[in-house]
Amino acid sequence: MNIDELRALVERRRSTRGYDESREVSDEIIRTILDCARWAPSGGNGQPWEFIVVRDQATRYRIADYYMKQMEQKREMDLAVQISPEDAGIRYQYGYALGTLNKLKEAEAQLTKAIELDPDFAAPHFVLADVYQAETRKADALREFKSFLALASQRDPRREEATELAGILSASQ
C-alpha cells in the first residue's frame, strides 16, 4: 500500500453510530474481526485488551446504560476539577476514576497533579503505580509503590499489596 492509498483509506473511514439491530452478524465474520483486532499493535506488545461478544440485546442495552453512567460521572469530575483545580483530593479522585475507565494518560496527568499539589498525599502514588503497571512502565510503577510505602500510614490496607507488588517489580529488573 502506498501513501496515496493509505490516505484514501483513512479519509473514507467512518464511525458508525446507527446499526440495523435486526441484522445478524455471522460467527465467521465475528471471528475474522476479532482475529484482526488481536493483531493490532500495542505499547510494549502488552496487548491490554479482552473481547467479549454479546448477542443478547437486553445485555447490550445494560452495558450501554452502564457506560453512559460512567461517562456522566466523568463529566461531573471534569466539572469538579474545573471548579477546584488546586484540590489534590479532587485530582486524586478524578485520576482514580479515569484509571478505572482505562484512560491511562489522563489518569496519569491528574494523579501527577495531585502529587504536585500535596507531596505528602500517599493515595495518588498507589493509583499512579497501577497506571504505570498497565502501561508496562515497571520502573515508574516501582518508584510510585516505594513513594506510597514511604508516605502511607502503617494501618493503610493497601500497604500489603504495595509491598508485594514492589517486591515483584524489584525482582523483575
N, C-alpha and C positions, 0 to 999 in steps of 0.2 A: 504494500500500500504506500503510495507516495503522499506528499504533504497536501496536495490538492484534494485527493480522495479522502484523506483524514478530515480536512476542513469541511468538505461537503457532508460527510457523515455527522460531524459534530453539529453543524448548522441545521441538519434535518431532525436531530434528536428532540423529543418532546417528553414532557412529564404528564402522563395521562392521569386525570383525576376522576374521570367518569368511566364506569365499567358496565358492561351488559351482564348483570348478575345471573341471567338465565343461561348464559353460555358456559358450558363445561370445558375445562382445560384437561386434556388427557394426561394420564400418569407419565407417558413418554415425554411430553413437552415439559412437564414439571421437572422430570429427572434431567433433561437436557439443560434447562435454565439453571438448576441447582449445580450441575456439573460445571457450567461456565462460571457461576458465581464463586465456586470454591477455588478456581484457578486465578481469581482476581489478586492483584498484588496487595501486600500488607506490610506495614513497617516492621522491619526485622523478621519478616516472614512469620509474624506472630499469629496470623490468621484468627483474629479475635471475634469470630462470628459463629453463630449457630443458626440453623434453618429449621423452621417448623412449618409444615404445610397444614393449613386449616381449611377444611372443606365445608364445615358446618357454618351456615350463615349466621345463626344466633351467636355462636362463639366469635365470629369475626366482628359482629356488632359490639360485643362486650369488650373485645380487645380495642376497638376504635374508641369506645367510650372511655376506657382506662387511659388511653393515650391522650385524649382530649383533656381529661382531668389533670394529667401530668403537665401538659402544656399550659394550662391555666395557672397551676402552681408556679411554673417557671415565670410566667408573666407577672405574677404577684411578687416574686422575688426580685425580678428586674426592677419593679417599681420601688420596692423597699430599698434596694441599693441606690437608686437614684435619689430617694428622699434622705437616706443616711449613708452617704458614701464613705464616711470616716468611721463607721461602726464595724469593728473587727468581727463581732459576733454575727452580724447580718452577712458579712462577706463569707464567713465560715459556713453558715447555713446554706447560703447560695452555692458555694463551691461544692458542698456535700450533695445538694440536690442535683447539680449539673453532673457530678460524677455518677450518680445513680442513673442518670439519663444517657450515660456514656458519651457525654460532651466533654471529653478529657481536656482539650486545650482551654476551653472556657473555665472548667473547674480549676485547672492549674492557675489560671490568672487570678481568680477570686481567692483561692487559698493562699497564694503568694502575697496578695494584697492584705489579707487578714493577718498574716505573719508579720508583714511590714508594719502594719498599724499597731500590733500588740505582740512584740517578740517573745513574751513570756506565756503566750496562749498555746498550750500543748496540742489541743484537738486538731487544729488545721494541719499540723505536721503528720499526724496519723493518717488522715484522709489523703493528704498530698502524697504520702508514701504509697498508698493504694493506687492513686492515679499513675504514679511513675511505674509501678509494677505492671499496670495494664498496658502501658506504653513500652514495656520491656526496657526500662531505664533503671537497671539494677543498682548502679552506684548511687543514683539520685534517691532511689527508694530507701536504700540502706542509710544514707545521710539523714533522711527525714525520720525514719524509725528511731535512729540514735538521738535526734533532737527531741522527739516525742518522749523517749525514755528519760532524758535529762530534765525535762520540764514537768512531766506528769506526776500527779500525786501517787504515792505508794499504794493507795487504795483504788486507783483507776482500774476498772475491769479490763481495759484494753491492753494493759501492761504485759500480761502473759502472752497474748497474741503478738504484740510488737516484739517482745524478746525472742519468741520462736522464729518469727519471720526475719528478724535481723540476723539471727544465727544462720539461717538457711542462706540468706543473701551473702553473708560474710564467707561462708564455706564455698559458695559458687564462684567467688572471684579469684 
